[in-house]
C-alpha cells in the first residue's frame, strides 16, 4: 500500500484524538444544567448547560452524545482493524479504511462547524484535518485502472449502486422539503436554533449527498472510479446510519416528537448498507501475493 507510513501515522492520531473527543463528550457533566435562551430569530431555545456541549441546545446534545458513543464503540475499533487489514495489503481492508475515514471526516467536519465553541475546538480541527489527508492518501493509494479486476463479475452493481443513489436522493429530498418552504415564506427553520444557518444541510446538499450519489452511478456504469468509490461510500453510509439511528433513539427516549420516522428510515437504510457491503466484500478478488 502506497503512503503506508503516512496513512498509519494519521490514523493513529485520529484514533487517539477521537478517543479524547468522544470521552469528553460522553462523560463531561459539569455545569448548571438546562436554561432558556432567546435566539436572534426570536426563538426560545433550551440550552443543555452541562459538559463540553454546555452551550449547545438540548436537542443538539441529544444528538452529539449518542454519536460520540457510536464513534467510540464502533468507529474507532473499525478504524484500527481496517488499518491492520490494509497494511497486510488486503483490498477489503483498504476499502474499509477509506470508508471509515470518510465517516470520521464527515463527523468532525460537522463538529468543527456546528458545535458551539468549546475547549475541544483544536481537537476537532486536528481530527478534520487528519481525516481529510488520510482519506485523500488512501484514495490515491489505489490503482484506478485495476479496480474492476479486484471484483468478480457477480458483483451486484445495480443493487449496490442503486442503494447509494436511492438513499442519498431520499435524504436530499427530505432536506429540500424542510428548506424550500422557509425560503418561500421568509421564516427561519427550527433546526437553525441559536446557530447561524443550516450547516448540516449545506454540507450534505453541496458535497456528501452528490458525492455518494455519483459513486453509486459510476458503479452501475462499471466505471473504474465507481469500483473504488462505491464500496468506500457504502462503509461510510453504514456508519453514518448507525450514528443517525442512535440520535433518533436518544431523542425518542427524551420524549422528542416526530423521531419515529427517523428511526425507521435509518434502520432500513442501515440494514441495506450492511447487506450491500456484505455483497460487495463477498465479490472482492484479493490479488495473489508472491
HELIX and SHEET records of a PDB file:
HELIX    1   1 UNK A    4  UNK A   27  1                                  24    
HELIX    2   2 UNK A   51  UNK A   53  5                                   3    
HELIX    3   3 UNK A   58  UNK A   70  1                                  13    
HELIX    4   4 UNK A   71  UNK A   75  3                                   5    
HELIX    5   5 UNK A   76  UNK A   87  1                                  12    
HELIX    6   6 UNK A   91  UNK A  114  1                                  24    
HELIX    7   7 UNK A  121  UNK A  140  1                                  20    
HELIX    8   8 UNK A  144  UNK A  150  5                                   7    
HELIX    9   9 UNK A  157  UNK A  185  1                                  29    
HELIX   10  10 UNK A  190  UNK A  192  5                                   3    
HELIX   11  11 UNK A  199  UNK A  203  1                                   5    
HELIX   12  12 UNK A  204  UNK A  208  3                                   5    
HELIX   13  13 UNK A  209  UNK A  220  1                                  12    
HELIX   14  14 UNK A  224  UNK A  253  1                                  30    
HELIX   15  15 UNK A  260  UNK A  282  1                                  23    
SHEET    1   A 2 UNK A  35  UNK A  38  0                                        
SHEET    2   A 2 UNK A  44  UNK A  47 -1                                        
END                                                                             
